[in-house]
Amino acid sequence: MQLPADFRPADFLAFHGRDARQVAERVTGSRIEKGILWHGHPARLTLDLSPGRAEARLDVDGPAPDPAEVTPLARHLLGLDQPVAELAAAHRDHPQLGPLLARLPGLRVPQAATPFEALSWAITGQQISLAAAVSIRRRLIETTNLHHSSGLACYPDAATLARLDEPTLRTAGYSATKAATLLEVARRTADGRLPLDHWLHTRTPAAEIHATLAQLRGIGPWTIDYTLLRGFAQMDGSLHGDVAVRRKLQALLGHDTPPTPKETQAWLAQFAPWRALVAAMLWAS
């Protein structure tokens, strides 16, 4: 695949290198290897990045993958179809965002391999630090004990998690509330009541996804917006309740204290339909 001139490989590699133990993702130089389940079979997705170019390879312990499916997966992970140029063109002269756009040209949001991975990660990370969330995620992967023949662990899919129970998830570090929510989401996804992959492939409107997820116990606005951003590449979730977004906005505006969620929501509103992409720029700043 051809990469745009402003592609930022360091962002992508850093996102997938969050777990220093590299249980399910290995980052070596400009290469990432990620363990996933491909139609239920352990697989290793390898992405090699070089200036202007990305090469993707999927090794499956099972039937050979269709190359026509691998390319869209790689493009999705890399964020190649995100509207970064449109945001820059519309707001390059904005007094606060304009300088940030100039400092971070071409910033894209690295994606999870599947919407379920994004949603389950968002549930894991609710109201805890990134380090704690990474640790619990690792323990979840180790609990399900799925490995590709290369030795790389695979992030579990919905069907795998649906077979677990709350005590097992509690042992992995989840609170009782999060364990119940994760199991409910996994079971609904596995039996088709929560058609996450269908929503992705049919480009279901964010409002429809938001309305459905909001009906589930333990799923709030932040979890939904984060899932829309990382799992569906939907760039208009507000993320105004995110603590890091508020702190970075405080620095950008030069305020003494972080803005309230309501004030952050009002500031982000001017950048619709790219509010989540702006929030990601605040994270990166």
N, C-alpha and C positions, 0 to 999 in steps of 0.2 A: 504494500500500500504506500502511496505517496503521502508524505506529511507536509503540512503547510509550513512556510518559512518561519512563522512565529510560534511553532509548536514548542512547548516547554517540557522536555522529557524529565527534568528533575522533579517537577510536581507529581508526575505520574509515578515515578519510581519511589518517591518519598511516601506517597499514600499507601502503596502496597508493601512498603518496607517498615510499617509501623511496629510490627512484632519483631523485636530483635532476635528472637529465637528461630524465626523463619520456619515455623512448623508447616504452614500451608502455602506460604508465598516465599520464594527465594529471589532476592535481588542481588545480582552479580554484575557490577559494572553497569552497562546499559541494557542488560537482559533481565527479564522477570519470568519466573516459572510459577504458575499458580495451579493449585490442586482444586479441581471441581468435579462434580458428578455430571456426566454427559448422558442424558437419557437413562439415568440410573447406574451408569458404569463409571468407575474411577477413571479420571483423565488428567493429563498435564497439559495446560496451555502455556506455550512459550512465546514470548514477544521479544524480539530483538529490535532495538531502536538505533538508528544511525541518522546523521543529518539528512533530512528530507525523505526518509524511508523507514518503514516498519515492516518486519516480516513476522508472520504468525504461523505457528504450528500447533496442532492438537493431536496428542497421542492418547488413544483411548484403549483401555483394557476391555475391549469388546468390539462390536462392529465398527468398521472404519467410518469416520465422520464425513458428511457431505461438505466439500469445500464451500459450497454456496451458503452454508450455515455458519462456517467459521469466520468468514470475512465480516459479516454484520456484527458478530460477537466482538471481534477485535476492534472494529470502528466504534462500537458502543463503549467498550472499556476505555478507549483512548479519548473519547469525547469529540471525535472529529466532525460531528454534525451539529455541534452546539453554536448558537448564534453570537459568537464573540465579536465578529465584525460589525454586526448590526448594533450591538450595545456601544461599541467604540464610536461608530459614526453618529449615533444619536446623542451621546453625552460627553464627547471629548472636550467640550468647552464648559462643562459644569464646574463651578468653583471648587468643590471638594472632590468629586469623583474624577474629574478630568485629570488632575495630577496623578491619581492612583492608576487610571487607565494607561497613562504614559509610562509609569514605573513597572506595570505588570502587563505588557502587551501580549495578547494571545492566550491569556489565562483560561484554561478549561477545567471542568470539574471531572476528575477521574471517577469512573463508574464501578459499581459492584458488578459481578458477573451476571447476576440475575436480580429481578425485583425482590424475590424472597430473601436473598442474601442481604440486600439493603434494608429491608423491613426488619429482619431478625437482628441485624446489627444495630439498627436504631432503637429497638426495644432493649437490647443489651446495654446501650449507652445512656439510657435515660437517667438524668440527674446524678451521674457519677463522672469521675475524671476519665480522660482518655486512657491513661495508663491502667486504671482499674478495668475499663471496658475491654481493652486489648487482652488483659490477663484472663478475664472470664470467657472471652471469645476463644482463646487458646484452649482453655480447659473444656469448653464445649466440643471443640474439634477433637481433642484427645479422648473425650468420653465416647464419641460416636465411632472412633477408631477405624476410619475408612482411609485406605492408602492406595495410591497408584503404584504400579510395579516399579517405578523409579524410587520409591520410598517417600515421596511427597504426600503429606496428608491432604485430604480433600474436605472442603467445607461441606457440611451436610445439606441435603436438600430437604424440602418440606416432608416428603414421605418418610425420610429417615428420622427426623425430629418427631414426627407424629407418633412414632412407635415408643418414644420415651415416656417417662412419667415425672410428676413433680418432684418426688424425692431425688431422682437422678439429677435433675436440673438444679435443685438446691445444693447438691454436693458439688456441682460445677461452679457455684458461686451466685446463682440467681436468687433474688428474693422470692417469696411465695407469690407475690403479685405478678412479678415479671415472668416467673415460671408458668403460671396459669395463662398469661397473655400469649407467651410464645407457643405454648402447646395448642391453644385455641387457633392461633394464626396458622400454625403448621397443619393442623387437621383440616381446617377450612381450605387451605391451599391444596392439600393433597387430594381432597375429594371433589375439588372443582367449585366449591361455593365461593372461593376467593380466587378469581381467575387472573392472577398477577401476570403470567406470561402472555395471556391473550390480550390483556390491556396494553402491554408493551408493544406487541406486534401489530395491533390495530390502532395504535396511537390514540387510545381512549382519552378524552379530555380530562385534564387534571381535576376539574370540579367534580366530575363523576367519580373518579377514584377517591378523592377527598371525602365525598359524602358517604361512600361505602365504608371506608376505613374508620371514619368517625363514629360509626355505630358499634364498634367493637370495644369492649371493656379494656382499659389499660392503654388505649391508643389516643393520644392527644394531638394538638396542632403541631407541636415540634416534631413528633415522631412521623406524622404524615408528611410534613414539608420536607423533612430530611429524606424520607423514602422516595418522594417524588423527585428530589434532586439527584440522589445517588443511584436509584434503581430505574427511573424512567427518563432521566435527563430532562425533566420538566423544570424550566428555569424561572418560574414565577412564584414559587413558594416564598412566603415572607421571612421566615426564620427570625422574626423580631424577638422571640423569647430566648434565643440562644445567648448564653452568657458571654461567650467569646466574641460574638458579633457586636454585642453592646459595648464591651470593653474596647474593641478596636474602633468602633464608631466614636467613642469618647476621645480616643487619641486623635482621630482624624479631624474632629470638630474642635479639639483643644479645650474640652470641658474639664472641670475639676472632678466630676463624678460621672459614672456611666448613665446614659439616658435610660429612662424607664422603658419597659417593653412597648408601651403605648407610643412613646416618643420615637422609639426606633421604628415601629410600624409606620408612623407618619412619614419619617424620613425616607424609608425604603419605598413607600408608595409611589413616589415620583418616578421610579425606574421600572414600573410595570411595562411590559411583561417579562422583565429580566431581573426581578428583585432577588431571586435566589443566587443568580450569578454575581450580583453585586455583593451579596452576603459572603459568597465564596472569595471575592476579592478582599473583603475585610479580613477574613480568616488569613489569607495569604500575606496580608500587609504586616 
